[in-house]
Amino acid sequence: MNRMLPRRNCLTVPIETRLFVKTSLLWLCGAFVLGAGMLAFKALGIAVPFYLSIVHAHMAFVGWLVNLVIGIALWFLPVNRQKFPENRGRYPVYAVRLTYAMLNLGLALRLIFEPILDTRGPGALASGALLASAALQVAAIGLFAAIAWQRVRQV
């Protein structure tokens, strides 16, 4: 006999929070796989290019840590029902999804084009992509900060 689990109430974790947290776990796994590979190469006496250290660090710190912190913060920060009535006081959904897209697209661009720039030298495509990467990530953090500010300031 199948027993249906009771449906959760309004305390259900919002999909945007789950998206940030699940993405952070994927970046964490990727960072550890890359780190293990780099360590194995080093143990075998194979030179590891320096740019892989940078890629590894960004996967761990931006991919894992920043995504995790934003996801948890969106869930746990105090609600502001006056500012965001359409989402039970949490945030404007479109802004959070835009933050997610900008942060992770910016990170992906960096992970793709920084090694290209380091191995092939300056080029219009790689340089432009890295500039776009930086702009996307700064914009994502700025947008998140604006959302969070509205939830922690006194109403």
WOFENRA-V206482 format. One record per backbone hydrogen bond with DSSP energy under -1.0 kcal/mol. CO is the residue of the C=O (numbers start at 1). NH is the residue of the N-H. E is the energy in kcal/mol with one decimal. If there is no record, write none. Layout:
co = [CO:CO]
nh = [NH:NH]
e = [E:E]
//
This chain:
co = [9:14:15:16:17:18:19:20:21:22:23:24:25:26:27:28:29:30:31:32:33:34:35:36:37:38:39:40:41:42:49:50:50:51:52:53:54:55:56:57:58:58:59:60:61:62:64:65:66:67:68:69:70:71:72:73:80:84:84:85:87:89:92:93:94:95:96:97:98:99:100:101:102:103:104:105:106:107:108:109:110:113:114:115:116:117:123:124:125:126:127:128:129:130:131:132:133:134:135:136:137:138:139:140:141:142:143:144:145:146:148:148:149]
nh = [12:18:19:20:21:22:23:24:25:26:27:28:29:30:31:32:33:34:35:36:37:38:39:40:41:42:43:44:46:45:52:53:54:55:56:57:58:59:60:61:62:63:64:65:66:67:68:69:70:71:72:73:74:75:76:77:84:87:89:88:90:80:96:97:98:99:100:101:102:103:104:105:106:107:108:109:110:111:112:113:114:117:118:119:120:121:127:128:129:130:131:132:133:134:135:136:137:138:139:140:141:142:143:144:145:146:147:148:149:150:151:152:153]
e = [-1.5:-2.0:-2.4:-2.2:-2.5:-2.9:-2.2:-2.2:-1.8:-1.8:-2.4:-2.3:-2.4:-2.5:-2.7:-2.2:-2.4:-2.6:-2.7:-2.5:-2.3:-2.6:-2.3:-2.5:-2.4:-2.3:-2.6:-1.7:-3.0:-1.4:-1.3:-1.3:-1.3:-2.5:-2.7:-2.4:-2.4:-2.4:-2.0:-3.3:-1.4:-2.3:-1.5:-2.2:-1.7:-1.2:-2.4:-2.8:-2.6:-2.5:-2.6:-2.7:-2.6:-1.1:-2.7:-2.5:-2.6:-1.3:-2.5:-1.1:-1.9:-3.0:-1.7:-2.5:-2.1:-2.2:-2.4:-2.4:-2.8:-2.6:-2.3:-2.5:-2.3:-1.8:-2.3:-2.6:-2.0:-2.5:-1.8:-2.9:-2.3:-2.6:-2.4:-2.1:-2.7:-1.4:-2.6:-2.4:-2.6:-2.3:-2.2:-2.5:-2.5:-2.4:-2.4:-2.8:-2.3:-2.5:-2.5:-2.3:-2.3:-2.5:-2.6:-2.6:-2.7:-2.1:-2.2:-3.1:-2.6:-1.4:-1.0:-1.5:-1.9]
//
